[in-house]
Each structure stands twice: as structure tokens, then as C-alpha cells.
Amino acid sequence: MTERPFYHDGMVELQENAGGRRVAEFLAANVRHPAFTEEDKAFVEAAGFFLIATSFNDVPDCSFKGGNPGFVKVTGQNTLEFPDYDGNLMFRTLGNITKNPNVALLFIAISADPKRLRINGQAAIFREPERLSKHTGAQAVIEVVCLNLFPNCPRYRYGRRTPIDLQSARRRHRSGAGLENLSRNRTFAAGWQSLARGVNATQKRDETLS
């Protein structure tokens, strides 16, 4: 499996134009991770749905996948699997996977304590009876080898903000100032505090060098 860069040239250019390159580099090095934490595993296996993006050539597709909590199973340090049920027979997700295994998954908890987890990886389809027996009613099982796991930025979540609020949040995020306060969700607090410490340390280092 070929390792791909986390950011391509287009992303880097936009990061630089927005003054966010330093934050983006820190996120890639310290927030992104290649294996499930215990918290990740519990979150994924408690999910009742997730979204999956697939593509073939220049045509992307996004699908909703749902089931009873536990229908997605974390099967290894960086692998998960989920069943394919009898759907609308278009096979847009599975069809794309047969041509292009690269996928992106988004798990969302919409609650008083919202959370989101993004996963990029490569998928494969299995129809062996042993695999199917672990998922009641499944016609196929899709396994995803996860390459990158990372939470969504917690700043923009479900509540309404005024344009002034959004502009203020963007300015704070670009500067790296006050990142501890950008999340009211304790799930993300440790990650954002680590991000803030790293950005602030980098700023102090740059000031010393200058």
C-alpha cells in the first residue's frame, strides 16, 4: 500500500494564503494518527450511521450507511468492517470500490456532546460465509484499512453563529491564539490544548530566531 502525502500542493497553497500553514503542519503531525485509540474504537462501534465517500475517475459519490449500533466493527489496530445490506441495487459505493479502493469515512455524533471522526483508507469487499456470519443479513462485508484518523475541527458544530463570530473564530485559529477555548467539548479538549501548546511553542521559537 503506497503511502500518500496528507496534504497535496493545492491544500498547501491555500493553507499558506490563509496564514494557516503552521497549524496545518501541527495537526498533521500531532492530531492525525494511523491507528484506533480506545476512544476512537468505542465511538465507531457505538455509531448508528456514518457517511462514506468513494470515487471513480472524476466522479465522486457520497453514501449514508446505517444500522444498529455495533454494525461497524473495529477488527484491528487500523482496520474496521461493516456490512452491505440489500439496498437499492445501484451499487454505487461497492461499484466504485471495485474500481478505486480509496475511501473516506465520516462518523458523526449529533447530541449534547457532539463529536466527529474522519477516516481515510482503502476498502475491499468480501463475501466469504465466515465474514458474512458476523453481520446478520449482510450480503457483503467491506473492510477498510485505515491510513489516517483525525477529528474534525470542533469550531463549527450545529449551533448558529453570526458572521462576526465566524470571522473572530477564523482570526483566532489562523494565529493559533486561544485554541484551548475553541472547543467546549471535553472529547476534543486535550487535542486542542496540545495543538495550542505546539503552536505557541513554535511562535516563541520563531520570535527567538528573529
C-alpha positions, 0 to 999 in steps of 0.5 A, a space after each residue: 500500500 503506497 503511502 500518500 502525502 496528507 496534504 497535496 500542493 493545492 491544500 498547501 497553497 491555500 493553507 499558506 494564503 490563509 496564514 494557516 500553514 503552521 497549524 496545518 503542519 501541527 495537526 498533521 503531525 500531532 492530531 492525525 494518527 494511523 491507528 484506533 485509540 480506545 476512544 476512537 474504537 468505542 465511538 465507531 462501534 457505538 455509531 448508528 450511521 456514518 457517511 462514506 465517500 468513494 470515487 471513480 475517475 472524476 466522479 465522486 459519490 457520497 453514501 449514508 450507511 446505517 444500522 444498529 449500533 455495533 454494525 461497524 466493527 473495529 477488527 484491528 489496530 487500523 482496520 474496521 468492517 461493516 456490512 452491505 445490506 440489500 439496498 437499492 441495487 445501484 451499487 454505487 459505493 461497492 461499484 466504485 470500490 471495485 474500481 478505486 479502493 480509496 475511501 473516506 469515512 465520516 462518523 458523526 455524533 449529533 447530541 449534547 456532546 457532539 463529536 466527529 471522526 474522519 477516516 481515510 483508507 482503502 476498502 475491499 469487499 468480501 463475501 466469504 460465509 465466515 465474514 458474512 456470519 458476523 453481520 446478520 443479513 449482510 450480503 457483503 462485508 467491506 473492510 477498510 484499512 485505515 491510513 489516517 484518523 483525525 477529528 474534525 475541527 470542533 469550531 463549527 458544530 450545529 449551533 448558529 453563529 453570526 458572521 462576526 463570530 465566524 470571522 473572530 473564530 477564523 482570526 483566532 485559529 489562523 494565529 493559533 491564539 486561544 485554541 484551548 477555548 475553541 472547543 467546549 467539548 471535553 472529547 476534543 479538549 486535550 487535542 486542542 490544548 496540545 495543538 495550542 501548546 505546539 503552536 505557541 511553542 513554535 511562535 516563541 521559537 520563531 520570535 527567538 530566531 528573529 
